[in-house]
Structures are given as structure tokens and as C-alpha cells.
């Protein structure tokens, strides 16, 4: 998968702790929205980096305007998600599942 294939796609995922997010991919930015959990209703527009580490396994990372670092591996084969999230000196790791990965038809 090339980064260009993400443009116009929407990915929804949920961590084991019940937090869920929606990512909407544009050419150089993504829009994230928290759908459930302590940050419900919060969203942002961030520049992101992308690499396909293996077939249908993608690594995406971004630095939020609040200086939070988010690094996520999405395994589209197994529909699993793994995240490392760093804010200031606190690091968190979460895992969960991909709920949907849809391509917008334009």
C-alpha cells in the first residue's frame, strides 16, 4: 500500500480500554476524532508519516499540536491495532481492534 492509497479513506478503531477513534486521511494531514472515552469529542488535524512495514501492515505516526506523540501499527490482515502514545514524560501502550476501514469514493 502506498501513502497515496490512504487519501480519502476513513479508519475507525477501538482500544481494549473502550476508547475509540476515527482517522480521516488527506494528502499530508489526517483528521482524528475521539468517538468514545475520556477525550470523547476532541479532534485535531495533524501532519502524519506513513510506512507499510509488510503487506497490509501500516505504521502511522504524528506529533499533535499539544506535543503528544502518537505511533500506531494497523494490521489490516488481522484487524488489530497497536499504539504507543507519549505525552511529556508519560508513555502509554494500547492494543485493540480495527472496526472499519472504508475508502471514500470521489
TORMIDO-69149 format. One line per 5 residues: number of its first residue (from 0); their letters; for each residue x, y, z of C-alpha. Coordinates in steps of 0.05 Angstrom, whole numbers, plus 5000, padded with zeros to 4 digits. Example, Ala and Ser with C-alpha at 12.3 -4.5 7.8 and 13.67 -1.06 7.14 Angstrom:
<seses>
0	AS	5246:4910:5156 ~ 5273:4979:5143
</seses>
This chain:
<seses>
0	XXXXX	5000:5000:5000 ~ 5025:5069:4982 ~ 5011:5131:5024 ~ 4971:5158:4966 ~ 4922:5100:4974
5	XXXXX	4903:5127:5043 ~ 4877:5193:5015 ~ 4801:5195:5024 ~ 4799:5135:5069 ~ 4768:5131:5139
10	XXXXX	4793:5084:5192 ~ 4755:5072:5258 ~ 4787:5033:5314 ~ 4776:5017:5387 ~ 4826:5002:5443
15	XXXXX	4815:4948:5495 ~ 4802:5004:5546 ~ 4740:5026:5508 ~ 4768:5089:5475 ~ 4754:5093:5401
20	XXXXX	4778:5139:5346 ~ 4764:5157:5274 ~ 4820:5177:5227 ~ 4805:5211:5161 ~ 4865:5214:5114
25	XXXXX	4882:5272:5068 ~ 4944:5281:5025 ~ 4991:5305:5080 ~ 4946:5310:5141 ~ 4897:5267:5179
30	XXXXX	4837:5287:5219 ~ 4829:5248:5284 ~ 4766:5248:5326 ~ 4756:5213:5392 ~ 4689:5176:5389
35	XXXXX	4688:5146:5459 ~ 4730:5151:5522 ~ 4759:5207:5565 ~ 4775:5251:5504 ~ 4707:5240:5470
40	XXXXX	4691:5297:5423 ~ 4763:5322:5418 ~ 4794:5324:5349 ~ 4854:5351:5312 ~ 4886:5359:5244
45	XXXXX	4957:5333:5242 ~ 5013:5321:5192 ~ 5029:5247:5192 ~ 5082:5198:5170 ~ 5066:5131:5138
50	XXXXX	5103:5068:5120 ~ 5079:4998:5101 ~ 5122:4951:5142 ~ 5093:4888:5110 ~ 5035:4871:5066
55	XXXXX	4973:4905:5095 ~ 5011:4925:5159 ~ 5019:5000:5163 ~ 5055:5045:5213 ~ 5029:5115:5222
60	XXXXX	5055:5169:5269 ~ 5043:5241:5283 ~ 5061:5297:5331 ~ 4998:5332:5357 ~ 4997:5408:5366
65	XXXXX	4995:5394:5441 ~ 5064:5360:5433 ~ 5035:5290:5443 ~ 5068:5236:5400 ~ 5024:5181:5372
70	XXXXX	5053:5119:5338 ~ 5005:5065:5313 ~ 5011:4999:5276 ~ 4949:4977:5239 ~ 4947:4905:5217
75	XXXXX	4894:4903:5163 ~ 4903:4827:5156 ~ 4881:4813:5228 ~ 4844:4879:5240 ~ 4887:4892:5302
80	XXXXX	4916:4958:5325 ~ 4976:4973:5370 ~ 4992:5042:5396 ~ 5047:5078:5434 ~ 5027:5146:5459
85	XXXXX	5075:5194:5493 ~ 5057:5259:5528 ~ 5111:5297:5566 ~ 5147:5240:5604 ~ 5088:5192:5606
90	XXXXX	5085:5134:5557 ~ 5024:5090:5545 ~ 5015:5028:5503 ~ 4947:5004:5480 ~ 4921:4950:5435
95	XXXXX	4854:4938:5404 ~ 4816:4925:5340 ~ 4800:4959:5275 ~ 4725:4970:5270 ~ 4724:4993:5197
100	XXXXX	4769:5016:5142 ~ 4730:5049:5086 ~ 4751:5084:5023 ~ 4712:5145:5003 ~ 4691:5144:4930
105	X	4705:5212:4900
</seses>
